Amino acid sequence: MQCAKRDELSAKAAHVLGVIVKLGNEQIDCLKSNDQKRLLEIDKELERQYGEKQRAFGALREHSKEHGC
Ligand SMILES: [Zn+2]
């Protein structure tokens, strides 16, 4: 079933997941180059983005349930 709102929420969730993947890859580089400072900075950002991801998934789930889409 087509739903513009679900598409929007789904795109938002996918975007946050993309950001998390990118940050994860950056952390791998930090581990390889032993950049502890940047590693911790990215860790904080990852935690923030993980919260965003939880909210995005929650909104998507809520909408699908209420709208039946
Ligand atoms: Zn919907």
N, CA, C, O and the ligand as a Tripos MOL2 file, in Angstrom:
@<TRIPOS>MOLECULE
protein
  277   275    70     0     0
PROTEIN
NO_CHARGES

@<TRIPOS>ATOM
      1 N           0.8380   -1.2050    0.0000 N.3       1 MET1
      2 CA          0.0000    0.0000    0.0000 C.3       1 MET1
      3 C           0.8750    1.2590    0.0000 C.2       1 MET1
      4 O           1.8020    1.3900    0.8000 O.2       1 MET1
      5 N           0.5600    2.1710   -0.9090 N.am      2 GLN2
      6 CA          1.3170    3.4160   -1.0160 C.3       2 GLN2
      7 C           0.9040    4.3970    0.0710 C.2       2 GLN2
      8 O          -0.2880    4.6230    0.2800 O.2       2 GLN2
      9 N           1.8500    4.9680    0.7480 N.am      3 CYS3
     10 CA          1.5470    5.9900    1.7460 C.3       3 CYS3
     11 C           2.7000    6.9890    1.7600 C.2       3 CYS3
     12 O           3.8390    6.6410    2.0730 O.2       3 CYS3
     13 N           2.3840    8.2330    1.4140 N.am      4 ALA4
     14 CA          3.4130    9.2730    1.3230 C.3       4 ALA4
     15 C           4.0670    9.5310    2.6820 C.2       4 ALA4
     16 O           5.2740    9.7540    2.7760 O.2       4 ALA4
     17 N           3.2380    9.4940    3.7350 N.am      5 LYS5
     18 CA          3.7570    9.7460    5.0760 C.3       5 LYS5
     19 C           4.7320    8.6470    5.4920 C.2       5 LYS5
     20 O           5.7920    8.9180    6.0580 O.2       5 LYS5
     21 N           4.3480    7.3860    5.1960 N.am      6 ARG6
     22 CA          5.2420    6.2860    5.5500 C.3       6 ARG6
     23 C           6.5480    6.4030    4.7670 C.2       6 ARG6
     24 O           7.6270    6.1810    5.3170 O.2       6 ARG6
     25 N           6.4480    6.7530    3.4740 N.am      7 ASP7
     26 CA          7.6550    6.9430    2.6550 C.3       7 ASP7
     27 C           8.5710    7.9850    3.2800 C.2       7 ASP7
     28 O           9.7890    7.8140    3.3290 O.2       7 ASP7
     29 N           7.9640    9.0720    3.7580 N.am      8 GLU8
     30 CA          8.7360   10.1530    4.3690 C.3       8 GLU8
     31 C           9.4360    9.6720    5.6430 C.2       8 GLU8
     32 O          10.6270    9.9110    5.8420 O.2       8 GLU8
     33 N           8.6740    8.9920    6.4980 N.am      9 LEU9
     34 CA          9.2400    8.4950    7.7630 C.3       9 LEU9
     35 C          10.3050    7.4370    7.5030 C.2       9 LEU9
     36 O          11.3210    7.3760    8.1940 O.2       9 LEU9
     37 N          10.0570    6.6090    6.4980 N.am     10 SER10
     38 CA         10.9990    5.5540    6.1390 C.3      10 SER10
     39 C          12.3080    6.1550    5.6130 C.2      10 SER10
     40 O          13.3960    5.6750    5.9320 O.2      10 SER10
     41 N          12.1870    7.2110    4.8040 N.am     11 ALA11
     42 CA         13.3750    7.8840    4.2660 C.3      11 ALA11
     43 C          14.1900    8.5130    5.3950 C.2      11 ALA11
     44 O          15.4210    8.5010    5.3680 O.2      11 ALA11
     45 N          13.4880    9.0590    6.3860 N.am     12 LYS12
     46 CA         14.1590    9.6770    7.5160 C.3      12 LYS12
     47 C          14.9560    8.6170    8.2990 C.2      12 LYS12
     48 O          16.1110    8.8340    8.6670 O.2      12 LYS12
     49 N          14.3110    7.4730    8.5400 N.am     13 ALA13
     50 CA         14.9740    6.3800    9.2670 C.3      13 ALA13
     51 C          16.1870    5.8750    8.4790 C.2      13 ALA13
     52 O          17.2410    5.6060    9.0540 O.2      13 ALA13
     53 N          16.0280    5.7480    7.1550 N.am     14 ALA14
     54 CA         17.1290    5.2720    6.3070 C.3      14 ALA14
     55 C          18.2920    6.2600    6.3320 C.2      14 ALA14
     56 O          19.4580    5.8650    6.3390 O.2      14 ALA14
     57 N          17.9580    7.5590    6.3460 N.am     15 HIS15
     58 CA         19.0070    8.5750    6.3870 C.3      15 HIS15
     59 C          19.8390    8.4610    7.6680 C.2      15 HIS15
     60 O          21.0690    8.4990    7.6250 O.2      15 HIS15
     61 N          19.1510    8.3200    8.8090 N.am     16 VAL16
     62 CA         19.8620    8.2140   10.0890 C.3      16 VAL16
     63 C          20.7270    6.9600   10.1000 C.2      16 VAL16
     64 O          21.8520    6.9890   10.5990 O.2      16 VAL16
     65 N          20.2130    5.8590    9.5560 N.am     17 LEU17
     66 CA         21.0100    4.6340    9.4940 C.3      17 LEU17
     67 C          22.2710    4.8590    8.6580 C.2      17 LEU17
     68 O          23.3450    4.3590    8.9940 O.2      17 LEU17
     69 N          22.1300    5.6180    7.5600 N.am     18 GLY18
     70 CA         23.2810    5.9330    6.7130 C.3      18 GLY18
     71 C          24.3360    6.7110    7.4760 C.2      18 GLY18
     72 O          25.5340    6.4600    7.3410 O.2      18 GLY18
     73 N          23.8690    7.6710    8.2900 N.am     19 VAL19
     74 CA         24.7850    8.4790    9.1010 C.3      19 VAL19
     75 C          25.5240    7.5810   10.0930 C.2      19 VAL19
     76 O          26.7310    7.7210   10.2890 O.2      19 VAL19
     77 N          24.7850    6.6550   10.7160 N.am     20 ILE20
     78 CA         25.3900    5.7430   11.7020 C.3      20 ILE20
     79 C          26.4540    4.8630   11.0380 C.2      20 ILE20
     80 O          27.5300    4.6450   11.5960 O.2      20 ILE20
     81 N          26.1420    4.3670    9.8530 N.am     21 VAL21
     82 CA         27.1100    3.5370    9.1190 C.3      21 VAL21
     83 C          28.3760    4.3380    8.8090 C.2      21 VAL21
     84 O          29.4920    3.8400    8.9590 O.2      21 VAL21
     85 N          28.1810    5.5950    8.3710 N.am     22 LYS22
     86 CA         29.3120    6.4560    8.0300 C.3      22 LYS22
     87 C          30.1870    6.7010    9.2690 C.2      22 LYS22
     88 O          31.4150    6.6310    9.2030 O.2      22 LYS22
     89 N          29.5250    6.9890   10.4010 N.am     23 LEU23
     90 CA         30.2660    7.2360   11.6440 C.3      23 LEU23
     91 C          31.0110    5.9750   12.0700 C.2      23 LEU23
     92 O          32.1380    6.0490   12.5590 O.2      23 LEU23
     93 N          30.3820    4.8280   11.8850 N.am     24 GLY24
     94 CA         31.0240    3.5520   12.2270 C.3      24 GLY24
     95 C          32.2860    3.3440   11.4110 C.2      24 GLY24
     96 O          33.3150    2.9150   11.9340 O.2      24 GLY24
     97 N          32.1980    3.6520   10.1220 N.am     25 ASN25
     98 CA         33.3690    3.5190    9.2540 C.3      25 ASN25
     99 C          34.4760    4.4880    9.6670 C.2      25 ASN25
    100 O          35.6600    4.1540    9.6250 O.2      25 ASN25
    101 N          34.0680    5.6960   10.0670 N.am     26 GLU26
    102 CA         35.0650    6.6730   10.5270 C.3      26 GLU26
    103 C          35.7550    6.1760   11.7910 C.2      26 GLU26
    104 O          36.9480    6.3960   11.9980 O.2      26 GLU26
    105 N          34.9730    5.5000   12.6320 N.am     27 GLN27
    106 CA         35.5740    4.9560   13.8660 C.3      27 GLN27
    107 C          36.5870    3.8710   13.5430 C.2      27 GLN27
    108 O          37.6170    3.7580   14.2080 O.2      27 GLN27
    109 N          36.2960    3.0730   12.5210 N.am     28 ILE28
    110 CA         37.2490    2.0330   12.1150 C.3      28 ILE28
    111 C          38.5650    2.6900   11.7140 C.2      28 ILE28
    112 O          39.6410    2.2130   12.0750 O.2      28 ILE28
    113 N          38.4710    3.7990   10.9580 N.am     29 ASP29
    114 CA         39.6880    4.5270   10.5640 C.3      29 ASP29
    115 C          40.4330    5.0570   11.7880 C.2      29 ASP29
    116 O          41.6620    5.0130   11.8430 O.2      29 ASP29
    117 N          39.6710    5.5620   12.7780 N.am     30 CYS30
    118 CA         40.2960    6.0700   14.0110 C.3      30 CYS30
    119 C          41.0310    4.9570   14.7540 C.2      30 CYS30
    120 O          42.1110    5.1700   15.3060 O.2      30 CYS30
    121 N          40.4310    3.7690   14.7580 N.am     31 LEU31
    122 CA         41.0860    2.6360   15.4240 C.3      31 LEU31
    123 C          42.3860    2.2870   14.7100 C.2      31 LEU31
    124 O          43.4070    2.0160   15.3410 O.2      31 LEU31
    125 N          42.3240    2.3000   13.3760 N.am     32 LYS32
    126 CA         43.5090    1.9620   12.5760 C.3      32 LYS32
    127 C          44.6280    2.9660   12.7870 C.2      32 LYS32
    128 O          45.8010    2.5950   12.8380 O.2      32 LYS32
    129 N          44.2630    4.2540   12.9110 N.am     33 SER33
    130 CA         45.2910    5.2910   13.0660 C.3      33 SER33
    131 C          45.5270    5.6550   14.5340 C.2      33 SER33
    132 O          46.3030    6.5590   14.8440 O.2      33 SER33
    133 N          44.8430    4.9340   15.4360 N.am     34 ASN34
    134 CA         44.9560    5.1540   16.8710 C.3      34 ASN34
    135 C          44.6530    6.6090   17.2680 C.2      34 ASN34
    136 O          45.3630    7.2020   18.0800 O.2      34 ASN34
    137 N          43.5970    7.1630   16.6850 N.am     35 ASP35
    138 CA         43.1720    8.5250   17.0020 C.3      35 ASP35
    139 C          42.0970    8.4740   18.1020 C.2      35 ASP35
    140 O          40.8970    8.4700   17.8260 O.2      35 ASP35
    141 N          42.5660    8.4350   19.3500 N.am     36 GLN36
    142 CA         41.6640    8.2600   20.4940 C.3      36 GLN36
    143 C          40.6870    9.4180   20.6780 C.2      36 GLN36
    144 O          39.5200    9.2230   21.0160 O.2      36 GLN36
    145 N          41.1970   10.6330   20.4470 N.am     37 LYS37
    146 CA         40.3790   11.8190   20.6530 C.3      37 LYS37
    147 C          39.1710   11.8100   19.7100 C.2      37 LYS37
    148 O          38.0280   11.9770   20.1350 O.2      37 LYS37
    149 N          39.4520   11.6130   18.4400 N.am     38 ARG38
    150 CA         38.3860   11.5920   17.4250 C.3      38 ARG38
    151 C          37.4580   10.3900   17.6620 C.2      38 ARG38
    152 O          36.2480   10.4850   17.4560 O.2      38 ARG38
    153 N          38.0220    9.2840   18.0860 N.am     39 LEU39
    154 CA         37.2310    8.0770   18.3720 C.3      39 LEU39
    155 C          36.1390    8.3890   19.3970 C.2      39 LEU39
    156 O          34.9870    7.9900   19.2300 O.2      39 LEU39
    157 N          36.5150    9.1020   20.4510 N.am     40 LEU40
    158 CA         35.5530    9.4550   21.5010 C.3      40 LEU40
    159 C          34.5290   10.4700   21.0120 C.2      40 LEU40
    160 O          33.3470   10.3920   21.3480 O.2      40 LEU40
    161 N          35.0020   11.4290   20.2090 N.am     41 GLU41
    162 CA         34.0800   12.4280   19.6430 C.3      41 GLU41
    163 C          33.0020   11.7370   18.8130 C.2      41 GLU41
    164 O          31.8150   12.0350   18.9430 O.2      41 GLU41
    165 N          33.4310   10.8170   17.9660 N.am     42 ILE42
    166 CA         32.4780   10.1080   17.1090 C.3      42 ILE42
    167 C          31.5480    9.2490   17.9670 C.2      42 ILE42
    168 O          30.3700    9.0890   17.6480 O.2      42 ILE42
    169 N          32.0770    8.7060   19.0420 N.am     43 ASP43
    170 CA         31.2710    7.8780   19.9390 C.3      43 ASP43
    171 C          30.0810    8.6660   20.4920 C.2      43 ASP43
    172 O          28.9570    8.1670   20.5540 O.2      43 ASP43
    173 N          30.3590    9.9080   20.8910 N.am     44 LYS44
    174 CA         29.2790   10.7670   21.4160 C.3      44 LYS44
    175 C          28.2470   11.0420   20.3330 C.2      44 LYS44
    176 O          27.0410   11.0010   20.5760 O.2      44 LYS44
    177 N          28.7480   11.3230   19.1300 N.am     45 GLU45
    178 CA         27.8500   11.6000   18.0090 C.3      45 GLU45
    179 C          27.0320   10.3510   17.6610 C.2      45 GLU45
    180 O          25.8520   10.4470   17.3250 O.2      45 GLU45
    181 N          27.6620    9.2000   17.7440 N.am     46 LEU46
    182 CA         26.9570    7.9460   17.4670 C.3      46 LEU46
    183 C          25.8100    7.7220   18.4570 C.2      46 LEU46
    184 O          24.7240    7.2830   18.0780 O.2      46 LEU46
    185 N          26.0720    8.0320   19.7290 N.am     47 GLU47
    186 CA         25.0190    7.8700   20.7430 C.3      47 GLU47
    187 C          23.8390    8.7750   20.4380 C.2      47 GLU47
    188 O          22.6810    8.3770   20.5660 O.2      47 GLU47
    189 N          24.1550   10.0130   20.0270 N.am     48 ARG48
    190 CA         23.1150   10.9630   19.6780 C.3      48 ARG48
    191 C          22.3100   10.4540   18.4700 C.2      48 ARG48
    192 O          21.0790   10.4960   18.4570 O.2      48 ARG48
    193 N          23.0330    9.9800   17.4770 N.am     49 GLN49
    194 CA         22.3660    9.4890   16.2660 C.3      49 GLN49
    195 C          21.5630    8.2210   16.5390 C.2      49 GLN49
    196 O          20.5340    7.9810   15.9070 O.2      49 GLN49
    197 N          22.0380    7.4140   17.4830 N.am     50 TYR50
    198 CA         21.3060    6.2060   17.8330 C.3      50 TYR50
    199 C          19.9480    6.5740   18.4400 C.2      50 TYR50
    200 O          18.9420    5.9110   18.1880 O.2      50 TYR50
    201 N          19.9400    7.6460   19.2490 N.am     51 GLY51
    202 CA         18.6880    8.1510   19.8030 C.3      51 GLY51
    203 C          17.7450    8.6090   18.6970 C.2      51 GLY51
    204 O          16.5400    8.3600   18.7370 O.2      51 GLY51
    205 N          18.3320    9.2910   17.6970 N.am     52 GLU52
    206 CA         17.5530    9.7290   16.5350 C.3      52 GLU52
    207 C          16.9630    8.5330   15.8020 C.2      52 GLU52
    208 O          15.8090    8.5530   15.3740 O.2      52 GLU52
    209 N          17.7660    7.5070   15.6710 N.am     53 LYS53
    210 CA         17.3390    6.2860   14.9750 C.3      53 LYS53
    211 C          16.1570    5.6580   15.7120 C.2      53 LYS53
    212 O          15.1810    5.2430   15.0880 O.2      53 LYS53
    213 N          16.2490    5.5920   17.0480 N.am     54 GLN54
    214 CA         15.1680    5.0050   17.8470 C.3      54 GLN54
    215 C          13.8750    5.7990   17.6500 C.2      54 GLN54
    216 O          12.7950    5.2270   17.5010 O.2      54 GLN54
    217 N          14.0080    7.1390   17.6520 N.am     55 ARG55
    218 CA         12.8200    7.9790   17.4590 C.3      55 ARG55
    219 C          12.2370    7.7890   16.0640 C.2      55 ARG55
    220 O          11.0190    7.7090   15.9000 O.2      55 ARG55
    221 N          13.1090    7.7160   15.0610 N.am     56 ALA56
    222 CA         12.6440    7.5570   13.6760 C.3      56 ALA56
    223 C          11.9300    6.2160   13.4990 C.2      56 ALA56
    224 O          10.8810    6.1430   12.8590 O.2      56 ALA56
    225 N          12.5070    5.1560   14.0710 N.am     57 PHE57
    226 CA         11.8780    3.8290   13.9850 C.3      57 PHE57
    227 C          10.5450    3.8310   14.7180 C.2      57 PHE57
    228 O           9.5640    3.2600   14.2410 O.2      57 PHE57
    229 N          10.5160    4.4790   15.8850 N.am     58 GLY58
    230 CA          9.2960    4.5410   16.6880 C.3      58 GLY58
    231 C           8.1800    5.2550   15.9310 C.2      58 GLY58
    232 O           7.0350    4.8020   15.9240 O.2      58 GLY58
    233 N           8.5250    6.3840   15.2900 N.am     59 ALA59
    234 CA          7.5350    7.1580   14.5400 C.3      59 ALA59
    235 C           6.9930    6.3380   13.3710 C.2      59 ALA59
    236 O           5.7980    6.3690   13.0760 O.2      59 ALA59
    237 N           7.8860    5.6090   12.7150 N.am     60 LEU60
    238 CA          7.4890    4.7800   11.5750 C.3      60 LEU60
    239 C           6.5340    3.6710   12.0210 C.2      60 LEU60
    240 O           5.5160    3.4090   11.3810 O.2      60 LEU60
    241 N           6.8880    3.0320   13.1260 N.am     61 ARG61
    242 CA          6.0700    1.9330   13.6670 C.3      61 ARG61
    243 C           4.6870    2.4430   14.0680 C.2      61 ARG61
    244 O           3.6560    1.8530   13.7450 O.2      61 ARG61
    245 N           4.7140    3.5710   14.7880 N.am     62 GLU62
    246 CA          3.4680    4.1920   15.2640 C.3      62 GLU62
    247 C           2.5580    4.5160   14.0740 C.2      62 GLU62
    248 O           1.3700    4.1950   14.0730 O.2      62 GLU62
    249 N           3.1470    5.1590   13.0690 N.am     63 HIS63
    250 CA          2.3370    5.5520   11.9180 C.3      63 HIS63
    251 C           1.7430    4.3380   11.2150 C.2      63 HIS63
    252 O           0.5550    4.3280   10.8930 O.2      63 HIS63
    253 N           2.5520    3.3240   10.9760 N.am     64 SER64
    254 CA          2.0910    2.1170   10.2830 C.3      64 SER64
    255 C           0.9480    1.4580   11.0330 C.2      64 SER64
    256 O          -0.0010    0.9540   10.4320 O.2      64 SER64
    257 N           1.0560    1.4690   12.3770 N.am     65 LYS65
    258 CA          0.0400    0.8440   13.2040 C.3      65 LYS65
    259 C          -1.2700    1.6290   13.1160 C.2      65 LYS65
    260 O          -2.3430    1.0650   12.9000 O.2      65 LYS65
    261 N          -1.1480    2.9560   13.2900 N.am     66 GLU66
    262 CA         -2.3660    3.7980   13.3010 C.3      66 GLU66
    263 C          -3.0210    3.8770   11.9280 C.2      66 GLU66
    264 O          -4.2460    3.8880   11.8050 O.2      66 GLU66
    265 N          -2.1910    3.9310   10.9150 N.am     67 HIS67
    266 CA         -2.6890    4.1600    9.5560 C.3      67 HIS67
    267 C          -2.9700    2.8500    8.8330 C.2      67 HIS67
    268 O          -3.6620    2.8270    7.8150 O.2      67 HIS67
    269 N          -2.4300    1.7650    9.3660 N.am     68 GLY68
    270 CA         -2.6090    0.4540    8.7410 C.3      68 GLY68
    271 C          -1.9340    0.3620    7.3710 C.2      68 GLY68
    272 O          -2.4530   -0.2420    6.4330 O.2      68 GLY68
    273 N          -0.7540    0.9890    7.2960 N.am     69 CYS69
    274 CA         -0.0520    0.9710    5.9960 C.3      69 CYS69
    275 C           1.2750    0.2190    6.1010 C.2      69 CYS69
    276 O           1.9980    0.1030    5.1120 O.2      69 CYS69
    277 ZN          0.3940    5.5780    6.2540 Zn       70 ZN70
@<TRIPOS>BOND
     1     1     2 1
     2     2     3 1
     3     3     4 2
     4     3     5 am
     5     5     6 1
     6     6     7 1
     7     7     8 2
     8     7     9 am
     9     9    10 1
    10    10    11 1
    11    11    12 2
    12    11    13 am
    13    13    14 1
    14    14    15 1
    15    15    16 2
    16    15    17 am
    17    17    18 1
    18    18    19 1
    19    19    20 2
    20    19    21 am
    21    21    22 1
    22    22    23 1
    23    23    24 2
    24    23    25 am
    25    25    26 1
    26    26    27 1
    27    27    28 2
    28    27    29 am
    29    29    30 1
    30    30    31 1
    31    31    32 2
    32    31    33 am
    33    33    34 1
    34    34    35 1
    35    35    36 2
    36    35    37 am
    37    37    38 1
    38    38    39 1
    39    39    40 2
    40    39    41 am
    41    41    42 1
    42    42    43 1
    43    43    44 2
    44    43    45 am
    45    45    46 1
    46    46    47 1
    47    47    48 2
    48    47    49 am
    49    49    50 1
    50    50    51 1
    51    51    52 2
    52    51    53 am
    53    53    54 1
    54    54    55 1
    55    55    56 2
    56    55    57 am
    57    57    58 1
    58    58    59 1
    59    59    60 2
    60    59    61 am
    61    61    62 1
    62    62    63 1
    63    63    64 2
    64    63    65 am
    65    65    66 1
    66    66    67 1
    67    67    68 2
    68    67    69 am
    69    69    70 1
    70    70    71 1
    71    71    72 2
    72    71    73 am
    73    73    74 1
    74    74    75 1
    75    75    76 2
    76    75    77 am
    77    77    78 1
    78    78    79 1
    79    79    80 2
    80    79    81 am
    81    81    82 1
    82    82    83 1
    83    83    84 2
    84    83    85 am
    85    85    86 1
    86    86    87 1
    87    87    88 2
    88    87    89 am
    89    89    90 1
    90    90    91 1
    91    91    92 2
    92    91    93 am
    93    93    94 1
    94    94    95 1
    95    95    96 2
    96    95    97 am
    97    97    98 1
    98    98    99 1
    99    99   100 2
   100    99   101 am
   101   101   102 1
   102   102   103 1
   103   103   104 2
   104   103   105 am
   105   105   106 1
   106   106   107 1
   107   107   108 2
   108   107   109 am
   109   109   110 1
   110   110   111 1
   111   111   112 2
   112   111   113 am
   113   113   114 1
   114   114   115 1
   115   115   116 2
   116   115   117 am
   117   117   118 1
   118   118   119 1
   119   119   120 2
   120   119   121 am
   121   121   122 1
   122   122   123 1
   123   123   124 2
   124   123   125 am
   125   125   126 1
   126   126   127 1
   127   127   128 2
   128   127   129 am
   129   129   130 1
   130   130   131 1
   131   131   132 2
   132   131   133 am
   133   133   134 1
   134   134   135 1
   135   135   136 2
   136   135   137 am
   137   137   138 1
   138   138   139 1
   139   139   140 2
   140   139   141 am
   141   141   142 1
   142   142   143 1
   143   143   144 2
   144   143   145 am
   145   145   146 1
   146   146   147 1
   147   147   148 2
   148   147   149 am
   149   149   150 1
   150   150   151 1
   151   151   152 2
   152   151   153 am
   153   153   154 1
   154   154   155 1
   155   155   156 2
   156   155   157 am
   157   157   158 1
   158   158   159 1
   159   159   160 2
   160   159   161 am
   161   161   162 1
   162   162   163 1
   163   163   164 2
   164   163   165 am
   165   165   166 1
   166   166   167 1
   167   167   168 2
   168   167   169 am
   169   169   170 1
   170   170   171 1
   171   171   172 2
   172   171   173 am
   173   173   174 1
   174   174   175 1
   175   175   176 2
   176   175   177 am
   177   177   178 1
   178   178   179 1
   179   179   180 2
   180   179   181 am
   181   181   182 1
   182   182   183 1
   183   183   184 2
   184   183   185 am
   185   185   186 1
   186   186   187 1
   187   187   188 2
   188   187   189 am
   189   189   190 1
   190   190   191 1
   191   191   192 2
   192   191   193 am
   193   193   194 1
   194   194   195 1
   195   195   196 2
   196   195   197 am
   197   197   198 1
   198   198   199 1
   199   199   200 2
   200   199   201 am
   201   201   202 1
   202   202   203 1
   203   203   204 2
   204   203   205 am
   205   205   206 1
   206   206   207 1
   207   207   208 2
   208   207   209 am
   209   209   210 1
   210   210   211 1
   211   211   212 2
   212   211   213 am
   213   213   214 1
   214   214   215 1
   215   215   216 2
   216   215   217 am
   217   217   218 1
   218   218   219 1
   219   219   220 2
   220   219   221 am
   221   221   222 1
   222   222   223 1
   223   223   224 2
   224   223   225 am
   225   225   226 1
   226   226   227 1
   227   227   228 2
   228   227   229 am
   229   229   230 1
   230   230   231 1
   231   231   232 2
   232   231   233 am
   233   233   234 1
   234   234   235 1
   235   235   236 2
   236   235   237 am
   237   237   238 1
   238   238   239 1
   239   239   240 2
   240   239   241 am
   241   241   242 1
   242   242   243 1
   243   243   244 2
   244   243   245 am
   245   245   246 1
   246   246   247 1
   247   247   248 2
   248   247   249 am
   249   249   250 1
   250   250   251 1
   251   251   252 2
   252   251   253 am
   253   253   254 1
   254   254   255 1
   255   255   256 2
   256   255   257 am
   257   257   258 1
   258   258   259 1
   259   259   260 2
   260   259   261 am
   261   261   262 1
   262   262   263 1
   263   263   264 2
   264   263   265 am
   265   265   266 1
   266   266   267 1
   267   267   268 2
   268   267   269 am
   269   269   270 1
   270   270   271 1
   271   271   272 2
   272   271   273 am
   273   273   274 1
   274   274   275 1
   275   275   276 2
@<TRIPOS>SUBSTRUCTURE
     1 MET1         2 RESIDUE 1 A MET
     2 GLN2         6 RESIDUE 1 A GLN
     3 CYS3        10 RESIDUE 1 A CYS
     4 ALA4        14 RESIDUE 1 A ALA
     5 LYS5        18 RESIDUE 1 A LYS
     6 ARG6        22 RESIDUE 1 A ARG
     7 ASP7        26 RESIDUE 1 A ASP
     8 GLU8        30 RESIDUE 1 A GLU
     9 LEU9        34 RESIDUE 1 A LEU
    10 SER10       38 RESIDUE 1 A SER
    11 ALA11       42 RESIDUE 1 A ALA
    12 LYS12       46 RESIDUE 1 A LYS
    13 ALA13       50 RESIDUE 1 A ALA
    14 ALA14       54 RESIDUE 1 A ALA
    15 HIS15       58 RESIDUE 1 A HIS
    16 VAL16       62 RESIDUE 1 A VAL
    17 LEU17       66 RESIDUE 1 A LEU
    18 GLY18       70 RESIDUE 1 A GLY
    19 VAL19       74 RESIDUE 1 A VAL
    20 ILE20       78 RESIDUE 1 A ILE
    21 VAL21       82 RESIDUE 1 A VAL
    22 LYS22       86 RESIDUE 1 A LYS
    23 LEU23       90 RESIDUE 1 A LEU
    24 GLY24       94 RESIDUE 1 A GLY
    25 ASN25       98 RESIDUE 1 A ASN
    26 GLU26      102 RESIDUE 1 A GLU
    27 GLN27      106 RESIDUE 1 A GLN
    28 ILE28      110 RESIDUE 1 A ILE
    29 ASP29      114 RESIDUE 1 A ASP
    30 CYS30      118 RESIDUE 1 A CYS
    31 LEU31      122 RESIDUE 1 A LEU
    32 LYS32      126 RESIDUE 1 A LYS
    33 SER33      130 RESIDUE 1 A SER
    34 ASN34      134 RESIDUE 1 A ASN
    35 ASP35      138 RESIDUE 1 A ASP
    36 GLN36      142 RESIDUE 1 A GLN
    37 LYS37      146 RESIDUE 1 A LYS
    38 ARG38      150 RESIDUE 1 A ARG
    39 LEU39      154 RESIDUE 1 A LEU
    40 LEU40      158 RESIDUE 1 A LEU
    41 GLU41      162 RESIDUE 1 A GLU
    42 ILE42      166 RESIDUE 1 A ILE
    43 ASP43      170 RESIDUE 1 A ASP
    44 LYS44      174 RESIDUE 1 A LYS
    45 GLU45      178 RESIDUE 1 A GLU
    46 LEU46      182 RESIDUE 1 A LEU
    47 GLU47      186 RESIDUE 1 A GLU
    48 ARG48      190 RESIDUE 1 A ARG
    49 GLN49      194 RESIDUE 1 A GLN
    50 TYR50      198 RESIDUE 1 A TYR
    51 GLY51      202 RESIDUE 1 A GLY
    52 GLU52      206 RESIDUE 1 A GLU
    53 LYS53      210 RESIDUE 1 A LYS
    54 GLN54      214 RESIDUE 1 A GLN
    55 ARG55      218 RESIDUE 1 A ARG
    56 ALA56      222 RESIDUE 1 A ALA
    57 PHE57      226 RESIDUE 1 A PHE
    58 GLY58      230 RESIDUE 1 A GLY
    59 ALA59      234 RESIDUE 1 A ALA
    60 LEU60      238 RESIDUE 1 A LEU
    61 ARG61      242 RESIDUE 1 A ARG
    62 GLU62      246 RESIDUE 1 A GLU
    63 HIS63      250 RESIDUE 1 A HIS
    64 SER64      254 RESIDUE 1 A SER
    65 LYS65      258 RESIDUE 1 A LYS
    66 GLU66      262 RESIDUE 1 A GLU
    67 HIS67      266 RESIDUE 1 A HIS
    68 GLY68      270 RESIDUE 1 A GLY
    69 CYS69      274 RESIDUE 1 A CYS
    70 ZN70       277 GROUP 0 **** ****
